[in-house]
Amino acid sequence: MTKRQRVVAALEGRMTDIDRPPASVWYHFGTQFMAGRAAADVAVAYFRHYDFDFLKMMNDRPWPMPAGLPSVETADDLARFGALDMDEPSFREQLAALSRAVRAVGRDALVIETVFNPLGIARRTMKRQAAALMREAPERFVDWLACCTENLVRYVRAAARTGIGGIFLSVNGAEGDGLSAEEFARFVRPFDLRVIEAAASVGPLLVGHIHGRHLDMDRVLGYPVAALNWSHLHDNPSIAAVRDRTDRCLVGGMDEIRTTQLTAREIVNAVLAAARAAAGGGFMAGPGCAVPADAAPELIRAPREAVELLRRR
């Protein structure tokens, strides 16, 4: 069975049709300063070394800022953002990275791109001002989110042309102790759904990564994604609790927060427990979010070793 076949079967919930659950682990490589081709080579080497089932590309390149605007300080600054060309260096180099990664491993395995949702881009671009501007100038903030969303849709479509097999959408804003339900409905959900609509045609591996702690999963269970991933071991609903609510593929098992404090055996046991909790639908082994970049190789390898123990003989 190929890596691609294994992942697609898990996404479709056909766990009895595969030899073992798929597995992958990801972290922030710190290659955002590199040209795209060089960054791709690092990711591909990592993927091959650990023999994972899909390659999740990281995208830590900065969102393009308007000329002469080093930071967003006021509501007037929001109006300076506009349509972006895909030849912007951040986009151009990341698309080059995707193309190179697909050429290297795309025949055997799915390569997926990390995309932050519009609110996530606002938080990364505006820092602490994002929350302030959202409440002080809500109409102008919505306009900014709409502009960002259309740029993001253009980027997703450009990424699709590289041959990737899906999108890993990092959803910010679902923390139950953060935005209110009404704010989520206004500032997050409609823009996320627009991005998901574009991402649905990219490939089968469309993962909704629900980011943060104290998550209100009711806000996102209706998102039309193929798989769900979240930090299920820390102040969040468990895999068993979410499995009771959906039969979609669940991705998890590895504690990304305490990775370096655990032994490889403890990580293996946690992945096996997650696989049992996810019974009744698809499951793939992985971290709840990016693991520390200094994690020892035996720790990164542990989820892959765990699914080998689940191999059907």
Secondary structure, DSSP 8 states (H G I E B T S, - for coil): --HHHHHHHHHTT-GGGSSS--B------S-TTS-HHHHHHHHHHHHHHHT-SEEEE---------TT-SS--SHHHHTT-----TTSHHHHHHHHHHHHHHHHHTTTSEEEEEEE-HHHHHHHHHTTHHHHHHHHSHHHHHHHHHHHHHHHHHHHHHHHTTT--EEEEEE---BTTSS-HHHHHHHTHHHHHHHHHHHTTT-SEEEEEE-SSSB-GGGTTTS--SEEEE-TTSSS--HHHHHTT--SEEEEEE-SSSGGGS-HHHHHHHHHHHHHHTTTS-EEEEESS---TT--HHHHHHHHHHHHHT---
